[in-house]
Amino acid sequence: MSEGEPRAYSRGAILDRLRQARKSREGEIVWLGWGLDAAAIFVLIAFGWTLGSILVFVGARVAVRVPTLIGWGYLAALVGFIVVPMLFLFFNTP
């Protein structure tokens, strides 16, 4: 679309422009996902805010829509942070 052409503001036209922008910026979007996943791990482990880290992680999935290696690490940390203490309590409660 050139500068002189009028822009269409229908829902379909806006979604098409967003899809085209996403395709042209694929590398930057993947880096955004890596950064958000790293932030989610930091929030989970350093601060212990489980809900906040889950929200950041879901935001990364919505922004990127591709899995990242650090995202799998986040899921492993989340399992360790929630499931392991639950199992510990389950087996050690009389």
KEGUSE-351486 format. One record per residue (C-alpha): x, y, z. Coordinates in steps of 0.1 Angstrom, whole numbers, plus 5000, padded with zeros to 4 digits. Layout:
BEGIN
XYZ;...
! end
This chain:
BEGIN
500050005000;501550334990;501350665009;498750814986;496250534988;493350555013;493550295040;490650065047;489650035083;487549725082;488249445105;489549225076;491849495063;493349565098;493949185104;495649155069;497949445078;498749285111;499548955095;501749115069;503649305096;504048985116;505448805086;507949085078;509149105114;509348725122;512848755137;511949045160;508848865172;510748555181;513148765201;510148915219;509048565228;512448475242;512448795262;509048745276;509748375284;512948485302;510948745322;508348485331;511048255345;512648545364;509348645379;508548275388;511848195404;513148525417;509948665431;507748355434;504748525418;503148225401;500048395387;502148685373;504648465356;501848255341;500248575327;503648685312;504148335297;500648335282;501348685268;504448555252;502548265235;499948515222;502648745209;504848485192;502648175186;505647955183;507247755212;510747865223;513347655241;513247885271;509447845271;509847475277;512247555305;509547775320;507147495319;509647265336;510247535363;506547585368;506047205373;508947205398;507547515415;503947375419;503847005415;506846905435;505747085467;502246935462;503746585460;505946645490;502946745510;500946455497;503546195507;504546355540;501146435555;500046175581;
! end
